[in-house]
Amino acid sequence: MHRCVGIDVSKHHLDWTFGEDGPVEHLPNTPAGIRRLLERARRQEPILIAVESTGGYERQLVVALQEAGLPVVLVNPWRVRRFGEGLGRLAKTDPIDARLLALYAERAQPARRPLPGPQARRMAKLDAKVDAAIAQDPEQHETSEILQSTPSVGPGVARTLIVDLPELGALSRRQITSLVGLAPYARDSGRKSGMRKIRGGRPGPRTALYLAAMNAARFNPVLKAFYQRLRAAGKPAKVAFVAVARKLLTLLNAMVRDRTTWKAATT
């Protein structure tokens, strides 16, 4: 008897199934949707719930499952995909992924991770409150959607920018990069020209943008090409990542100012 649950997580939805052959239910990835999923999962009494790591979209769900005492495990998407390929399952849709996760949990029995500490649980609850506040404010909700239309900008980065950088979209390119601390400062003396460095600014948005830049250098076609040009020109990786973060910030600033999405802003 199948006793494992698979949950495919995306930015807006949760697709889950009990066993690889069970029906797949489609729920919103919201606090209300997570509560409904918890109620249904409890009744099934699963031995394991597999959730694929999606770069932040799964965090509130995983914490909620763990706090409810349900046996959840966060799994590596690469391992699940290789597992599916080994079975000849090459198609990829949300329902297919949910069933594959349930089968992976049953066959592989991946080890469960410890419950996050109190700070991580508090952060997840704070994130949920911020998300709820943003959802209730039409303008902030639209801003969140604009930011997350950008490849490499997930809910965590969007949330940080909305909360800690309310000036986004209201300042010039130079002003916003200086405010965040991504504007390079000269270190010249006499005939010597030192390396430009960043300093000051707001550490929260700067860290979020730097992490997004590292991801963008791999997966965002526009910023990946920009990063590769910098590296080809001999720039060290860290310097190139900072430049990508600065370019990303200026693009996001213009998008919020003009109320346009990434696709419209870069085509």
C-alpha positions in Angstrom: 0.0 0.0 0.0 1.4 3.4 -1.0 2.0 5.6 2.0 4.1 8.4 0.6 3.1 11.9 -0.5 4.7 13.9 -3.3 4.3 17.7 -3.5 5.4 19.7 -6.5 5.8 23.4 -5.5 5.8 26.4 -7.8 5.5 30.1 -7.1 1.7 30.1 -7.2 0.6 26.5 -6.8 1.0 23.2 -4.9 0.3 20.0 -6.7 0.2 17.0 -4.4 -0.7 13.3 -4.5 -0.9 10.4 -2.1 1.0 7.6 -3.9 2.2 7.6 -7.5 -1.2 6.5 -8.8 -3.4 8.8 -6.6 -5.3 11.8 -7.9 -3.4 15.0 -8.0 -4.9 18.0 -6.2 -4.1 21.5 -7.3 -4.0 24.1 -4.4 -2.7 27.7 -4.2 0.7 28.2 -2.6 -0.8 30.5 0.0 -1.3 30.2 3.8 -4.9 29.1 3.1 -3.8 26.5 0.5 -1.1 25.2 2.9 -3.7 24.8 5.6 -6.0 22.8 3.3 -3.1 20.6 2.3 -2.2 19.9 5.9 -5.7 18.9 6.8 -5.9 16.4 3.9 -2.3 15.1 4.5 -3.0 14.4 8.2 -6.0 12.2 7.3 -3.8 10.1 5.0 -1.2 9.4 7.7 1.8 9.2 5.3 5.1 7.7 6.2 7.0 10.3 4.2 6.2 13.5 2.4 8.7 14.5 -0.4 8.9 18.2 -1.3 11.3 19.3 -4.1 13.6 22.2 -3.2 12.6 25.2 -5.4 14.8 28.0 -4.1 12.4 29.4 -1.5 8.9 28.8 -2.8 8.7 25.7 -0.6 9.9 27.2 2.7 6.6 28.1 4.3 5.1 24.7 3.3 8.0 22.7 4.7 8.0 24.6 8.1 4.2 24.1 8.3 4.5 20.4 7.7 7.2 20.0 10.2 5.4 22.0 12.9 2.4 19.8 12.3 4.5 16.8 13.1 4.3 15.4 9.5 7.3 13.4 8.1 8.5 15.8 5.4 11.8 15.6 3.6 13.2 18.3 1.2 14.7 16.5 -1.8 17.2 17.5 -4.4 15.5 18.1 -7.8 18.5 16.8 -9.7 18.3 13.5 -7.9 14.5 13.2 -8.5 15.0 14.0 -12.2 17.7 11.4 -12.6 15.5 8.9 -10.8 12.7 9.6 -13.2 15.0 9.3 -16.2 16.1 5.9 -14.9 12.5 4.8 -15.0 12.0 6.2 -18.5 9.8 9.0 -17.3 10.9 12.0 -19.4 7.8 14.1 -19.5 7.6 16.9 -17.1 4.3 18.5 -15.8 3.3 19.5 -12.3 1.0 16.4 -11.8 3.7 14.1 -13.3 6.3 15.7 -11.0 4.1 15.2 -7.9 3.6 11.5 -8.7 7.3 11.1 -9.4 8.1 12.7 -6.0 5.7 10.3 -4.2 7.4 7.3 -6.0 10.9 8.6 -5.2 9.9 8.9 -1.5 8.6 5.3 -1.5 11.6 3.8 -3.4 14.5 5.9 -2.2 13.3 6.6 1.4 15.4 9.8 1.6 16.6 10.8 5.1 14.6 13.4 6.9 16.2 16.6 8.0 16.0 18.0 11.6 13.3 20.5 12.4 14.5 24.0 11.8 15.5 26.0 14.9 13.3 28.6 16.5 14.8 31.4 14.4 14.1 29.7 11.1 10.5 29.0 12.2 10.1 32.7 13.3 11.5 33.8 9.9 9.0 31.6 8.0 6.1 33.0 10.1 7.3 36.5 9.5 7.6 35.8 5.8 4.0 34.5 5.8 2.8 37.7 7.5 4.7 39.9 5.0 3.3 37.9 2.1 -0.2 38.3 3.5 0.3 42.1 3.9 1.7 42.4 0.3 -1.3 40.3 -1.0 -3.7 42.7 0.6 -2.1 45.8 -0.8 -2.8 45.9 -4.6 0.2 48.1 -5.3 2.7 46.0 -3.3 1.2 42.8 -4.7 1.8 44.2 -8.2 5.3 45.2 -7.3 6.0 41.7 -6.1 4.7 40.2 -9.3 6.9 42.6 -11.3 10.0 41.7 -9.4 9.4 38.0 -9.6 8.8 38.1 -13.3 12.6 38.4 -13.5 14.5 35.1 -13.8 16.6 34.6 -10.6 14.4 36.8 -8.5 12.3 34.6 -6.2 9.8 35.5 -3.4 12.6 36.0 -0.8 14.5 38.6 -2.9 11.2 40.3 -3.8 10.1 40.4 -0.2 13.4 41.9 0.9 13.3 44.6 -1.7 9.7 45.6 -0.9 10.2 45.7 2.8 13.8 47.0 3.1 14.0 49.1 -0.1 10.8 51.1 -0.4 12.6 53.7 -2.5 12.8 51.2 -5.4 11.4 52.8 -8.5 11.4 56.3 -7.1 15.2 57.1 -7.4 17.6 57.4 -10.3 19.9 54.6 -11.3 22.9 56.2 -9.5 20.9 57.0 -6.4 19.5 53.5 -5.9 22.8 51.8 -6.4 24.4 54.2 -3.9 21.6 53.6 -1.4 22.0 49.9 -1.5 25.8 50.0 -1.5 26.4 48.7 -5.0 28.0 51.8 -6.4 31.8 51.5 -6.8 34.0 54.1 -5.1 37.3 55.1 -6.5 40.5 54.5 -4.5 42.9 56.7 -6.4 45.9 58.5 -5.0 48.3 60.6 -7.1 49.3 58.5 -10.1 48.0 55.3 -8.6 44.6 54.0 -9.5 43.2 51.5 -7.0 40.5 48.9 -7.6 37.0 50.2 -7.2 35.1 48.9 -4.2 31.6 49.0 -2.9 30.8 50.0 0.6 28.1 51.2 3.0 24.4 50.9 2.0 21.8 48.6 3.2 23.1 45.1 3.9 19.8 43.2 3.5 18.9 44.3 -0.1 22.6 44.2 -1.1 23.0 40.5 0.1 19.7 39.5 -1.5 20.8 41.1 -4.8 24.2 39.5 -4.7 22.7 36.0 -4.2 20.3 36.7 -7.0 23.2 37.8 -9.2 25.0 34.5 -8.6 21.9 32.7 -9.7 21.3 35.0 -12.6 24.9 34.5 -13.9 23.8 30.8 -14.5 20.2 31.0 -15.4 19.1 34.5 -16.5 20.0 34.7 -20.3 20.5 38.5 -20.3 22.6 38.7 -17.1 24.4 35.4 -17.9 25.7 36.9 -21.1 26.7 40.1 -19.2 28.6 38.0 -16.6 30.4 36.0 -19.2 31.6 39.2 -21.0 33.0 40.5 -17.8 34.8 37.2 -17.1 36.1 37.1 -20.6 37.5 40.6 -20.1 39.5 39.3 -17.1 37.3 40.5 -14.2 37.5 38.3 -11.1 34.3 36.3 -10.4 33.4 38.4 -7.3 33.8 41.7 -9.2 31.6 40.3 -12.0 28.9 39.2 -9.5 28.8 42.6 -8.0 28.5 44.2 -11.4 25.6 41.8 -12.2 23.9 42.7 -8.9 24.3 46.4 -9.8 22.8 45.8 -13.3 20.0 43.7 -11.9 19.2 46.5 -9.4 19.1 49.2 -12.0 16.8 47.0 -14.2 14.5 46.2 -11.3 14.4 49.9 -10.4 13.3 50.8 -13.9 10.7 48.0 -14.0 9.1 49.1 -10.8 9.2 52.8 -11.9 7.6 51.9 -15.2 5.3 49.2 -13.8 6.5 46.7 -16.4 7.7 43.1 -16.3 11.1 41.7 -17.1 10.1 40.5 -20.5 8.7 43.8 -21.6 11.8 45.6 -20.1 14.4 43.5 -21.9 12.7 43.0 -25.3 
